[in-house]
Amino acid sequence: MSRWLIIAGIALVILGLLVHFAPWLFHWFGKLPGDINVRSDRSQLFIPITSMVLISIVLTILLNLFNR
């Protein structure tokens, strides 16, 4: 379990650095068809359904490749 926590921590640091120094790589997030963005005068509702499904599929494929 400690090995997985170390790997997850390193992955989060890398992801944080990418978001900080290369924000254009994640410009697509939340702008795909199927992502819900409702704005009114006082509030905003944002539900990135399609983006999260895409990330889930990519992570599932990567984890299956690494575990075999």
Predicted model as a PDB file, atoms N, CA, C, CB and O in Angstrom, pLDDT in the B-factor column:
MODEL        1                                                                  
ATOM      1  N   MET A   1       0.822  -1.184   0.000  1.00 82.00           N  
ATOM      2  CA  MET A   1       0.000   0.000   0.000  1.00 82.00           C  
ATOM      3  C   MET A   1       0.872   1.257   0.000  1.00 82.00           C  
ATOM      4  CB  MET A   1      -0.938  -0.007   1.203  1.00 82.00           C  
ATOM      5  O   MET A   1       0.523   2.249  -0.639  1.00 82.00           O  
ATOM      6  N   SER A   2       1.981   1.224   0.697  1.00 87.00           N  
ATOM      7  CA  SER A   2       2.833   2.407   0.744  1.00 87.00           C  
ATOM      8  C   SER A   2       3.400   2.728  -0.638  1.00 87.00           C  
ATOM      9  CB  SER A   2       3.974   2.203   1.750  1.00 87.00           C  
ATOM     10  O   SER A   2       3.580   3.894  -0.991  1.00 87.00           O  
ATOM     11  N   ARG A   3       3.675   1.690  -1.405  1.00 88.00           N  
ATOM     12  CA  ARG A   3       4.189   1.904  -2.765  1.00 88.00           C  
ATOM     13  C   ARG A   3       3.180   2.659  -3.620  1.00 88.00           C  
ATOM     14  CB  ARG A   3       4.535   0.562  -3.428  1.00 88.00           C  
ATOM     15  O   ARG A   3       3.544   3.569  -4.365  1.00 88.00           O  
ATOM     16  N   TRP A   4       1.897   2.272  -3.507  1.00 84.00           N  
ATOM     17  CA  TRP A   4       0.852   2.940  -4.285  1.00 84.00           C  
ATOM     18  C   TRP A   4       0.657   4.386  -3.837  1.00 84.00           C  
ATOM     19  CB  TRP A   4      -0.464   2.177  -4.165  1.00 84.00           C  
ATOM     20  O   TRP A   4       0.382   5.262  -4.657  1.00 84.00           O  
ATOM     21  N   LEU A   5       0.798   4.634  -2.536  1.00 92.00           N  
ATOM     22  CA  LEU A   5       0.670   6.006  -2.051  1.00 92.00           C  
ATOM     23  C   LEU A   5       1.815   6.880  -2.557  1.00 92.00           C  
ATOM     24  CB  LEU A   5       0.630   6.026  -0.521  1.00 92.00           C  
ATOM     25  O   LEU A   5       1.605   8.047  -2.887  1.00 92.00           O  
ATOM     26  N   ILE A   6       3.018   6.326  -2.618  1.00 93.00           N  
ATOM     27  CA  ILE A   6       4.153   7.073  -3.149  1.00 93.00           C  
ATOM     28  C   ILE A   6       3.948   7.373  -4.628  1.00 93.00           C  
ATOM     29  CB  ILE A   6       5.461   6.293  -2.939  1.00 93.00           C  
ATOM     30  O   ILE A   6       4.204   8.491  -5.075  1.00 93.00           O  
ATOM     31  N   ILE A   7       3.490   6.390  -5.386  1.00 89.00           N  
ATOM     32  CA  ILE A   7       3.239   6.581  -6.820  1.00 89.00           C  
ATOM     33  C   ILE A   7       2.137   7.620  -7.031  1.00 89.00           C  
ATOM     34  CB  ILE A   7       2.847   5.238  -7.490  1.00 89.00           C  
ATOM     35  O   ILE A   7       2.250   8.479  -7.906  1.00 89.00           O  
ATOM     36  N   ALA A   8       1.068   7.542  -6.225  1.00 88.00           N  
ATOM     37  CA  ALA A   8      -0.031   8.514  -6.351  1.00 88.00           C  
ATOM     38  C   ALA A   8       0.456   9.924  -6.011  1.00 88.00           C  
ATOM     39  CB  ALA A   8      -1.214   8.123  -5.427  1.00 88.00           C  
ATOM     40  O   ALA A   8       0.061  10.890  -6.665  1.00 88.00           O  
ATOM     41  N   GLY A   9       1.307  10.046  -4.996  1.00 94.00           N  
ATOM     42  CA  GLY A   9       1.853  11.351  -4.629  1.00 94.00           C  
ATOM     43  C   GLY A   9       2.712  11.940  -5.726  1.00 94.00           C  
ATOM     44  O   GLY A   9       2.611  13.128  -6.030  1.00 94.00           O  
ATOM     45  N   ILE A  10       3.557  11.117  -6.320  1.00 95.00           N  
ATOM     46  CA  ILE A  10       4.406  11.586  -7.421  1.00 95.00           C  
ATOM     47  C   ILE A  10       3.555  11.994  -8.619  1.00 95.00           C  
ATOM     48  CB  ILE A  10       5.414  10.492  -7.833  1.00 95.00           C  
ATOM     49  O   ILE A  10       3.832  12.997  -9.277  1.00 95.00           O  
ATOM     50  N   ALA A  11       2.513  11.202  -8.896  1.00 90.00           N  
ATOM     51  CA  ALA A  11       1.623  11.528 -10.015  1.00 90.00           C  
ATOM     52  C   ALA A  11       0.895  12.848  -9.768  1.00 90.00           C  
ATOM     53  CB  ALA A  11       0.604  10.397 -10.238  1.00 90.00           C  
ATOM     54  O   ALA A  11       0.721  13.637 -10.696  1.00 90.00           O  
ATOM     55  N   LEU A  12       0.468  13.096  -8.531  1.00 93.00           N  
ATOM     56  CA  LEU A  12      -0.209  14.354  -8.219  1.00 93.00           C  
ATOM     57  C   LEU A  12       0.736  15.547  -8.332  1.00 93.00           C  
ATOM     58  CB  LEU A  12      -0.804  14.296  -6.817  1.00 93.00           C  
ATOM     59  O   LEU A  12       0.329  16.619  -8.782  1.00 93.00           O  
ATOM     60  N   VAL A  13       1.987  15.370  -7.930  1.00 96.00           N  
ATOM     61  CA  VAL A  13       2.968  16.453  -8.072  1.00 96.00           C  
ATOM     62  C   VAL A  13       3.200  16.766  -9.548  1.00 96.00           C  
ATOM     63  CB  VAL A  13       4.305  16.076  -7.386  1.00 96.00           C  
ATOM     64  O   VAL A  13       3.248  17.933  -9.936  1.00 96.00           O  
ATOM     65  N   ILE A  14       3.344  15.734 -10.364  1.00 94.00           N  
ATOM     66  CA  ILE A  14       3.543  15.931 -11.807  1.00 94.00           C  
ATOM     67  C   ILE A  14       2.320  16.608 -12.425  1.00 94.00           C  
ATOM     68  CB  ILE A  14       3.819  14.576 -12.510  1.00 94.00           C  
ATOM     69  O   ILE A  14       2.458  17.519 -13.241  1.00 94.00           O  
ATOM     70  N   LEU A  15       1.132  16.165 -12.039  1.00 90.00           N  
ATOM     71  CA  LEU A  15      -0.091  16.777 -12.555  1.00 90.00           C  
ATOM     72  C   LEU A  15      -0.188  18.238 -12.130  1.00 90.00           C  
ATOM     73  CB  LEU A  15      -1.324  16.003 -12.071  1.00 90.00           C  
ATOM     74  O   LEU A  15      -0.577  19.091 -12.928  1.00 90.00           O  
ATOM     75  N   GLY A  16       0.164  18.531 -10.882  1.00 92.00           N  
ATOM     76  CA  GLY A  16       0.155  19.910 -10.408  1.00 92.00           C  
ATOM     77  C   GLY A  16       1.133  20.790 -11.168  1.00 92.00           C  
ATOM     78  O   GLY A  16       0.815  21.933 -11.497  1.00 92.00           O  
ATOM     79  N   LEU A  17       2.321  20.265 -11.449  1.00 94.00           N  
ATOM     80  CA  LEU A  17       3.296  21.025 -12.227  1.00 94.00           C  
ATOM     81  C   LEU A  17       2.809  21.271 -13.651  1.00 94.00           C  
ATOM     82  CB  LEU A  17       4.632  20.293 -12.254  1.00 94.00           C  
ATOM     83  O   LEU A  17       3.011  22.355 -14.198  1.00 94.00           O  
ATOM     84  N   LEU A  18       2.174  20.278 -14.247  1.00 91.00           N  
ATOM     85  CA  LEU A  18       1.630  20.452 -15.593  1.00 91.00           C  
ATOM     86  C   LEU A  18       0.532  21.509 -15.619  1.00 91.00           C  
ATOM     87  CB  LEU A  18       1.087  19.127 -16.120  1.00 91.00           C  
ATOM     88  O   LEU A  18       0.493  22.340 -16.527  1.00 91.00           O  
ATOM     89  N   VAL A  19      -0.349  21.484 -14.641  1.00 89.00           N  
ATOM     90  CA  VAL A  19      -1.427  22.473 -14.596  1.00 89.00           C  
ATOM     91  C   VAL A  19      -0.860  23.873 -14.366  1.00 89.00           C  
ATOM     92  CB  VAL A  19      -2.442  22.119 -13.489  1.00 89.00           C  
ATOM     93  O   VAL A  19      -1.376  24.851 -14.906  1.00 89.00           O  
ATOM     94  N   HIS A  20       0.194  23.966 -13.573  1.00 92.00           N  
ATOM     95  CA  HIS A  20       0.780  25.284 -13.276  1.00 92.00           C  
ATOM     96  C   HIS A  20       1.582  25.837 -14.453  1.00 92.00           C  
ATOM     97  CB  HIS A  20       1.681  25.193 -12.043  1.00 92.00           C  
ATOM     98  O   HIS A  20       1.435  27.007 -14.805  1.00 92.00           O  
ATOM     99  N   PHE A  21       2.428  25.004 -15.067  1.00 93.00           N  
ATOM    100  CA  PHE A  21       3.337  25.500 -16.100  1.00 93.00           C  
ATOM    101  C   PHE A  21       2.838  25.297 -17.532  1.00 93.00           C  
ATOM    102  CB  PHE A  21       4.659  24.832 -15.949  1.00 93.00           C  
ATOM    103  O   PHE A  21       3.358  25.925 -18.455  1.00 93.00           O  
ATOM    104  N   ALA A  22       1.849  24.442 -17.733  1.00 90.00           N  
ATOM    105  CA  ALA A  22       1.323  24.200 -19.081  1.00 90.00           C  
ATOM    106  C   ALA A  22      -0.207  24.100 -19.037  1.00 90.00           C  
ATOM    107  CB  ALA A  22       1.935  22.901 -19.685  1.00 90.00           C  
ATOM    108  O   ALA A  22      -0.760  23.032 -19.298  1.00 90.00           O  
ATOM    109  N   PRO A  23      -0.890  25.191 -18.714  1.00 87.00           N  
ATOM    110  CA  PRO A  23      -2.353  25.114 -18.591  1.00 87.00           C  
ATOM    111  C   PRO A  23      -3.069  24.843 -19.912  1.00 87.00           C  
ATOM    112  CB  PRO A  23      -2.876  26.395 -18.005  1.00 87.00           C  
ATOM    113  O   PRO A  23      -4.218  24.402 -19.905  1.00 87.00           O  
ATOM    114  N   TRP A  24      -2.420  25.095 -21.034  1.00 89.00           N  
ATOM    115  CA  TRP A  24      -3.064  24.854 -22.325  1.00 89.00           C  
ATOM    116  C   TRP A  24      -3.269  23.363 -22.588  1.00 89.00           C  
ATOM    117  CB  TRP A  24      -2.233  25.467 -23.447  1.00 89.00           C  
ATOM    118  O   TRP A  24      -4.061  23.003 -23.458  1.00 89.00           O  
ATOM    119  N   LEU A  25      -2.581  22.493 -21.863  1.00 85.00           N  
ATOM    120  CA  LEU A  25      -2.781  21.057 -22.037  1.00 85.00           C  
ATOM    121  C   LEU A  25      -4.151  20.605 -21.528  1.00 85.00           C  
ATOM    122  CB  LEU A  25      -1.682  20.287 -21.317  1.00 85.00           C  
ATOM    123  O   LEU A  25      -4.672  19.583 -21.977  1.00 85.00           O  
ATOM    124  N   PHE A  26      -4.736  21.359 -20.594  1.00 81.00           N  
ATOM    125  CA  PHE A  26      -6.015  20.988 -20.006  1.00 81.00           C  
ATOM    126  C   PHE A  26      -7.127  21.950 -20.396  1.00 81.00           C  
ATOM    127  CB  PHE A  26      -5.895  20.928 -18.502  1.00 81.00           C  
ATOM    128  O   PHE A  26      -8.141  22.047 -19.705  1.00 81.00           O  
ATOM    129  N   HIS A  27      -6.940  22.654 -21.489  1.00 83.00           N  
ATOM    130  CA  HIS A  27      -7.941  23.621 -21.954  1.00 83.00           C  
ATOM    131  C   HIS A  27      -9.227  22.925 -22.408  1.00 83.00           C  
ATOM    132  CB  HIS A  27      -7.371  24.464 -23.103  1.00 83.00           C  
ATOM    133  O   HIS A  27     -10.298  23.531 -22.383  1.00 83.00           O  
ATOM    134  N   TRP A  28      -9.130  21.680 -22.814  1.00 81.00           N  
ATOM    135  CA  TRP A  28     -10.281  20.935 -23.307  1.00 81.00           C  
ATOM    136  C   TRP A  28     -11.211  20.488 -22.181  1.00 81.00           C  
ATOM    137  CB  TRP A  28      -9.816  19.732 -24.093  1.00 81.00           C  
ATOM    138  O   TRP A  28     -12.387  20.218 -22.424  1.00 81.00           O  
ATOM    139  N   PHE A  29     -10.698  20.407 -20.952  1.00 81.00           N  
ATOM    140  CA  PHE A  29     -11.488  19.872 -19.843  1.00 81.00           C  
ATOM    141  C   PHE A  29     -12.697  20.762 -19.561  1.00 81.00           C  
ATOM    142  CB  PHE A  29     -10.621  19.739 -18.579  1.00 81.00           C  
ATOM    143  O   PHE A  29     -12.558  21.954 -19.288  1.00 81.00           O  
ATOM    144  N   GLY A  30     -13.871  20.167 -19.631  1.00 81.00           N  
ATOM    145  CA  GLY A  30     -15.106  20.901 -19.375  1.00 81.00           C  
ATOM    146  C   GLY A  30     -15.722  21.521 -20.597  1.00 81.00           C  
ATOM    147  O   GLY A  30     -16.760  22.175 -20.498  1.00 81.00           O  
ATOM    148  N   LYS A  31     -15.115  21.336 -21.744  1.00 85.00           N  
ATOM    149  CA  LYS A  31     -15.643  21.946 -22.968  1.00 85.00           C  
ATOM    150  C   LYS A  31     -16.058  20.896 -24.009  1.00 85.00           C  
ATOM    151  CB  LYS A  31     -14.599  22.884 -23.572  1.00 85.00           C  
ATOM    152  O   LYS A  31     -16.310  21.229 -25.167  1.00 85.00           O  
ATOM    153  N   LEU A  32     -16.127  19.644 -23.591  1.00 87.00           N  
ATOM    154  CA  LEU A  32     -16.536  18.583 -24.502  1.00 87.00           C  
ATOM    155  C   LEU A  32     -18.061  18.527 -24.585  1.00 87.00           C  
ATOM    156  CB  LEU A  32     -15.965  17.221 -24.045  1.00 87.00           C  
ATOM    157  O   LEU A  32     -18.749  18.970 -23.666  1.00 87.00           O  
ATOM    158  N   PRO A  33     -18.592  17.981 -25.691  1.00 91.00           N  
ATOM    159  CA  PRO A  33     -20.044  17.801 -25.753  1.00 91.00           C  
ATOM    160  C   PRO A  33     -20.490  16.839 -24.651  1.00 91.00           C  
ATOM    161  CB  PRO A  33     -20.478  17.270 -27.150  1.00 91.00           C  
ATOM    162  O   PRO A  33     -19.891  15.778 -24.473  1.00 91.00           O  
ATOM    163  N   GLY A  34     -21.511  17.196 -23.931  1.00 90.00           N  
ATOM    164  CA  GLY A  34     -21.989  16.374 -22.828  1.00 90.00           C  
ATOM    165  C   GLY A  34     -21.612  16.933 -21.470  1.00 90.00           C  
ATOM    166  O   GLY A  34     -22.145  16.488 -20.453  1.00 90.00           O  
ATOM    167  N   ASP A  35     -20.712  17.890 -21.429  1.00 91.00           N  
ATOM    168  CA  ASP A  35     -20.380  18.567 -20.177  1.00 91.00           C  
ATOM    169  C   ASP A  35     -21.438  19.633 -19.912  1.00 91.00           C  
ATOM    170  CB  ASP A  35     -18.945  19.200 -20.234  1.00 91.00           C  
ATOM    171  O   ASP A  35     -21.774  20.417 -20.799  1.00 91.00           O  
ATOM    172  N   ILE A  36     -21.956  19.658 -18.701  1.00 92.00           N  
ATOM    173  CA  ILE A  36     -23.054  20.554 -18.363  1.00 92.00           C  
ATOM    174  C   ILE A  36     -22.498  21.794 -17.663  1.00 92.00           C  
ATOM    175  CB  ILE A  36     -24.100  19.835 -17.465  1.00 92.00           C  
ATOM    176  O   ILE A  36     -21.767  21.689 -16.677  1.00 92.00           O  
ATOM    177  N   ASN A  37     -22.847  22.945 -18.176  1.00 91.00           N  
ATOM    178  CA  ASN A  37     -22.453  24.218 -17.576  1.00 91.00           C  
ATOM    179  C   ASN A  37     -23.654  25.155 -17.630  1.00 91.00           C  
ATOM    180  CB  ASN A  37     -21.212  24.842 -18.312  1.00 91.00           C  
ATOM    181  O   ASN A  37     -24.000  25.669 -18.694  1.00 91.00           O  
ATOM    182  N   VAL A  38     -24.289  25.374 -16.478  1.00 93.00           N  
ATOM    183  CA  VAL A  38     -25.476  26.215 -16.389  1.00 93.00           C  
ATOM    184  C   VAL A  38     -25.119  27.434 -15.544  1.00 93.00           C  
ATOM    185  CB  VAL A  38     -26.693  25.430 -15.777  1.00 93.00           C  
ATOM    186  O   VAL A  38     -24.649  27.299 -14.414  1.00 93.00           O  
ATOM    187  N   ARG A  39     -25.343  28.611 -16.093  1.00 93.00           N  
ATOM    188  CA  ARG A  39     -25.054  29.857 -15.377  1.00 93.00           C  
ATOM    189  C   ARG A  39     -26.325  30.678 -15.220  1.00 93.00           C  
ATOM    190  CB  ARG A  39     -23.973  30.679 -16.117  1.00 93.00           C  
ATOM    191  O   ARG A  39     -27.140  30.786 -16.136  1.00 93.00           O  
ATOM    192  N   SER A  40     -26.465  31.243 -14.050  1.00 93.00           N  
ATOM    193  CA  SER A  40     -27.550  32.194 -13.811  1.00 93.00           C  
ATOM    194  C   SER A  40     -26.941  33.432 -13.172  1.00 93.00           C  
ATOM    195  CB  SER A  40     -28.677  31.577 -12.900  1.00 93.00           C  
ATOM    196  O   SER A  40     -25.721  33.541 -13.045  1.00 93.00           O  
ATOM    197  N   ASP A  41     -27.789  34.353 -12.776  1.00 93.00           N  
ATOM    198  CA  ASP A  41     -27.287  35.607 -12.197  1.00 93.00           C  
ATOM    199  C   ASP A  41     -26.518  35.377 -10.899  1.00 93.00           C  
ATOM    200  CB  ASP A  41     -28.445  36.564 -11.940  1.00 93.00           C  
ATOM    201  O   ASP A  41     -25.509  36.036 -10.650  1.00 93.00           O  
ATOM    202  N   ARG A  42     -26.988  34.448 -10.075  1.00 94.00           N  
ATOM    203  CA  ARG A  42     -26.398  34.271  -8.751  1.00 94.00           C  
ATOM    204  C   ARG A  42     -25.584  33.003  -8.576  1.00 94.00           C  
ATOM    205  CB  ARG A  42     -27.462  34.289  -7.740  1.00 94.00           C  
ATOM    206  O   ARG A  42     -24.874  32.871  -7.579  1.00 94.00           O  
ATOM    207  N   SER A  43     -25.661  32.077  -9.501  1.00 95.00           N  
ATOM    208  CA  SER A  43     -24.970  30.805  -9.286  1.00 95.00           C  
ATOM    209  C   SER A  43     -24.505  30.205 -10.607  1.00 95.00           C  
ATOM    210  CB  SER A  43     -25.883  29.817  -8.552  1.00 95.00           C  
ATOM    211  O   SER A  43     -24.857  30.664 -11.694  1.00 95.00           O  
ATOM    212  N   GLN A  44     -23.707  29.170 -10.462  1.00 94.00           N  
ATOM    213  CA  GLN A  44     -23.199  28.444 -11.621  1.00 94.00           C  
ATOM    214  C   GLN A  44     -23.137  26.969 -11.267  1.00 94.00           C  
ATOM    215  CB  GLN A  44     -21.797  28.976 -12.059  1.00 94.00           C  
ATOM    216  O   GLN A  44     -22.720  26.607 -10.166  1.00 94.00           O  
ATOM    217  N   LEU A  45     -23.551  26.116 -12.197  1.00 94.00           N  
ATOM    218  CA  LEU A  45     -23.514  24.672 -12.024  1.00 94.00           C  
ATOM    219  C   LEU A  45     -22.642  24.096 -13.129  1.00 94.00           C  
ATOM    220  CB  LEU A  45     -24.952  24.051 -12.050  1.00 94.00           C  
ATOM    221  O   LEU A  45     -22.890  24.334 -14.311  1.00 94.00           O  
ATOM    222  N   PHE A  46     -21.618  23.337 -12.743  1.00 93.00           N  
ATOM    223  CA  PHE A  46     -20.692  22.759 -13.711  1.00 93.00           C  
ATOM    224  C   PHE A  46     -20.548  21.277 -13.421  1.00 93.00           C  
ATOM    225  CB  PHE A  46     -19.311  23.469 -13.667  1.00 93.00           C  
ATOM    226  O   PHE A  46     -20.087  20.900 -12.344  1.00 93.00           O  
ATOM    227  N   ILE A  47     -20.939  20.425 -14.373  1.00 92.00           N  
ATOM    228  CA  ILE A  47     -20.839  18.977 -14.219  1.00 92.00           C  
ATOM    229  C   ILE A  47     -20.131  18.427 -15.465  1.00 92.00           C  
ATOM    230  CB  ILE A  47     -22.265  18.316 -14.023  1.00 92.00           C  
ATOM    231  O   ILE A  47     -20.755  18.310 -16.520  1.00 92.00           O  
ATOM    232  N   PRO A  48     -18.834  18.086 -15.359  1.00 91.00           N  
ATOM    233  CA  PRO A  48     -18.075  17.613 -16.526  1.00 91.00           C  
ATOM    234  C   PRO A  48     -18.242  16.108 -16.759  1.00 91.00           C  
ATOM    235  CB  PRO A  48     -16.594  17.942 -16.352  1.00 91.00           C  
ATOM    236  O   PRO A  48     -17.301  15.341 -16.553  1.00 91.00           O  
ATOM    237  N   ILE A  49     -19.425  15.687 -17.182  1.00 92.00           N  
ATOM    238  CA  ILE A  49     -19.722  14.262 -17.341  1.00 92.00           C  
ATOM    239  C   ILE A  49     -18.826  13.623 -18.395  1.00 92.00           C  
ATOM    240  CB  ILE A  49     -21.192  14.062 -17.716  1.00 92.00           C  
ATOM    241  O   ILE A  49     -18.159  12.629 -18.107  1.00 92.00           O  
ATOM    242  N   THR A  50     -18.794  14.157 -19.584  1.00 93.00           N  
ATOM    243  CA  THR A  50     -18.026  13.562 -20.677  1.00 93.00           C  
ATOM    244  C   THR A  50     -16.529  13.599 -20.391  1.00 93.00           C  
ATOM    245  CB  THR A  50     -18.323  14.285 -21.987  1.00 93.00           C  
ATOM    246  O   THR A  50     -15.822  12.637 -20.692  1.00 93.00           O  
ATOM    247  N   SER A  51     -16.044  14.672 -19.828  1.00 90.00           N  
ATOM    248  CA  SER A  51     -14.622  14.774 -19.508  1.00 90.00           C  
ATOM    249  C   SER A  51     -14.219  13.714 -18.486  1.00 90.00           C  
ATOM    250  CB  SER A  51     -14.289  16.178 -18.978  1.00 90.00           C  
ATOM    251  O   SER A  51     -13.164  13.096 -18.623  1.00 90.00           O  
ATOM    252  N   MET A  52     -15.042  13.498 -17.468  1.00 92.00           N  
ATOM    253  CA  MET A  52     -14.718  12.514 -16.444  1.00 92.00           C  
ATOM    254  C   MET A  52     -14.815  11.087 -16.976  1.00 92.00           C  
ATOM    255  CB  MET A  52     -15.639  12.683 -15.249  1.00 92.00           C  
ATOM    256  O   MET A  52     -14.034  10.227 -16.569  1.00 92.00           O  
ATOM    257  N   VAL A  53     -15.758  10.820 -17.877  1.00 94.00           N  
ATOM    258  CA  VAL A  53     -15.841   9.494 -18.496  1.00 94.00           C  
ATOM    259  C   VAL A  53     -14.590   9.232 -19.330  1.00 94.00           C  
ATOM    260  CB  VAL A  53     -17.115   9.373 -19.376  1.00 94.00           C  
ATOM    261  O   VAL A  53     -14.041   8.131 -19.293  1.00 94.00           O  
ATOM    262  N   LEU A  54     -14.138  10.228 -20.077  1.00 92.00           N  
ATOM    263  CA  LEU A  54     -12.928  10.084 -20.880  1.00 92.00           C  
ATOM    264  C   LEU A  54     -11.705   9.831 -19.996  1.00 92.00           C  
ATOM    265  CB  LEU A  54     -12.710  11.334 -21.739  1.00 92.00           C  
ATOM    266  O   LEU A  54     -10.893   8.960 -20.309  1.00 92.00           O  
ATOM    267  N   ILE A  55     -11.562  10.574 -18.907  1.00 90.00           N  
ATOM    268  CA  ILE A  55     -10.443  10.373 -17.989  1.00 90.00           C  
ATOM    269  C   ILE A  55     -10.524   8.988 -17.348  1.00 90.00           C  
ATOM    270  CB  ILE A  55     -10.431  11.469 -16.902  1.00 90.00           C  
ATOM    271  O   ILE A  55      -9.496   8.336 -17.162  1.00 90.00           O  
ATOM    272  N   SER A  56     -11.721   8.536 -17.011  1.00 95.00           N  
ATOM    273  CA  SER A  56     -11.900   7.209 -16.422  1.00 95.00           C  
ATOM    274  C   SER A  56     -11.479   6.103 -17.380  1.00 95.00           C  
ATOM    275  CB  SER A  56     -13.350   7.010 -16.010  1.00 95.00           C  
ATOM    276  O   SER A  56     -10.834   5.137 -16.973  1.00 95.00           O  
ATOM    277  N   ILE A  57     -11.841   6.242 -18.645  1.00 96.00           N  
ATOM    278  CA  ILE A  57     -11.462   5.243 -19.641  1.00 96.00           C  
ATOM    279  C   ILE A  57      -9.952   5.211 -19.822  1.00 96.00           C  
ATOM    280  CB  ILE A  57     -12.150   5.530 -20.982  1.00 96.00           C  
ATOM    281  O   ILE A  57      -9.363   4.131 -19.881  1.00 96.00           O  
ATOM    282  N   VAL A  58      -9.321   6.363 -19.910  1.00 92.00           N  
ATOM    283  CA  VAL A  58      -7.868   6.422 -20.086  1.00 92.00           C  
ATOM    284  C   VAL A  58      -7.149   5.823 -18.880  1.00 92.00           C  
ATOM    285  CB  VAL A  58      -7.411   7.875 -20.307  1.00 92.00           C  
ATOM    286  O   VAL A  58      -6.206   5.050 -19.046  1.00 92.00           O  
ATOM    287  N   LEU A  59      -7.583   6.170 -17.669  1.00 89.00           N  
ATOM    288  CA  LEU A  59      -6.951   5.619 -16.471  1.00 89.00           C  
ATOM    289  C   LEU A  59      -7.164   4.112 -16.348  1.00 89.00           C  
ATOM    290  CB  LEU A  59      -7.488   6.314 -15.233  1.00 89.00           C  
ATOM    291  O   LEU A  59      -6.265   3.402 -15.898  1.00 89.00           O  
ATOM    292  N   THR A  60      -8.331   3.614 -16.737  1.00 94.00           N  
ATOM    293  CA  THR A  60      -8.584   2.180 -16.705  1.00 94.00           C  
ATOM    294  C   THR A  60      -7.656   1.441 -17.654  1.00 94.00           C  
ATOM    295  CB  THR A  60     -10.035   1.887 -17.058  1.00 94.00           C  
ATOM    296  O   THR A  60      -7.105   0.398 -17.300  1.00 94.00           O  
ATOM    297  N   ILE A  61      -7.482   1.968 -18.841  1.00 94.00           N  
ATOM    298  CA  ILE A  61      -6.582   1.336 -19.805  1.00 94.00           C  
ATOM    299  C   ILE A  61      -5.147   1.359 -19.300  1.00 94.00           C  
ATOM    300  CB  ILE A  61      -6.675   2.036 -21.167  1.00 94.00           C  
ATOM    301  O   ILE A  61      -4.442   0.354 -19.398  1.00 94.00           O  
ATOM    302  N   LEU A  62      -4.706   2.491 -18.763  1.00 88.00           N  
ATOM    303  CA  LEU A  62      -3.328   2.587 -18.255  1.00 88.00           C  
ATOM    304  C   LEU A  62      -3.092   1.641 -17.080  1.00 88.00           C  
ATOM    305  CB  LEU A  62      -3.020   4.026 -17.829  1.00 88.00           C  
ATOM    306  O   LEU A  62      -2.061   0.970 -17.028  1.00 88.00           O  
ATOM    307  N   LEU A  63      -4.020   1.580 -16.150  1.00 87.00           N  
ATOM    308  CA  LEU A  63      -3.854   0.694 -15.003  1.00 87.00           C  
ATOM    309  C   LEU A  63      -3.858  -0.778 -15.418  1.00 87.00           C  
ATOM    310  CB  LEU A  63      -4.955   0.949 -13.985  1.00 87.00           C  
ATOM    311  O   LEU A  63      -3.113  -1.583 -14.860  1.00 87.00           O  
ATOM    312  N   ASN A  64      -4.692  -1.126 -16.390  1.00 91.00           N  
ATOM    313  CA  ASN A  64      -4.694  -2.510 -16.873  1.00 91.00           C  
ATOM    314  C   ASN A  64      -3.396  -2.868 -17.586  1.00 91.00           C  
ATOM    315  CB  ASN A  64      -5.872  -2.737 -17.809  1.00 91.00           C  
ATOM    316  O   ASN A  64      -2.934  -4.006 -17.504  1.00 91.00           O  
ATOM    317  N   LEU A  65      -2.810  -1.905 -18.280  1.00 91.00           N  
ATOM    318  CA  LEU A  65      -1.537  -2.172 -18.944  1.00 91.00           C  
ATOM    319  C   LEU A  65      -0.389  -2.338 -17.938  1.00 91.00           C  
ATOM    320  CB  LEU A  65      -1.214  -1.043 -19.921  1.00 91.00           C  
ATOM    321  O   LEU A  65       0.487  -3.184 -18.121  1.00 91.00           O  
ATOM    322  N   PHE A  66      -0.403  -1.532 -16.888  1.00 82.00           N  
ATOM    323  CA  PHE A  66       0.667  -1.609 -15.883  1.00 82.00           C  
ATOM    324  C   PHE A  66       0.555  -2.819 -14.982  1.00 82.00           C  
ATOM    325  CB  PHE A  66       0.668  -0.372 -15.040  1.00 82.00           C  
ATOM    326  O   PHE A  66       1.566  -3.317 -14.485  1.00 82.00           O  
ATOM    327  N   ASN A  67      -0.666  -3.304 -14.761  1.00 81.00           N  
ATOM    328  CA  ASN A  67      -0.842  -4.457 -13.869  1.00 81.00           C  
ATOM    329  C   ASN A  67      -0.553  -5.786 -14.555  1.00 81.00           C  
ATOM    330  CB  ASN A  67      -2.250  -4.473 -13.322  1.00 81.00           C  
ATOM    331  O   ASN A  67      -0.433  -6.804 -13.873  1.00 81.00           O  
ATOM    332  N   ARG A  68      -0.440  -5.811 -15.854  1.00 77.00           N  
ATOM    333  CA  ARG A  68      -0.167  -7.074 -16.555  1.00 77.00           C  
ATOM    334  C   ARG A  68       1.266  -7.216 -16.906  1.00 77.00           C  
ATOM    335  CB  ARG A  68      -0.986  -7.186 -17.796  1.00 77.00           C  
ATOM    336  O   ARG A  68       1.660  -8.221 -17.498  1.00 77.00           O  
TER     337      ARG A  68                                                      
ENDMDL                                                                          
END                                                                             
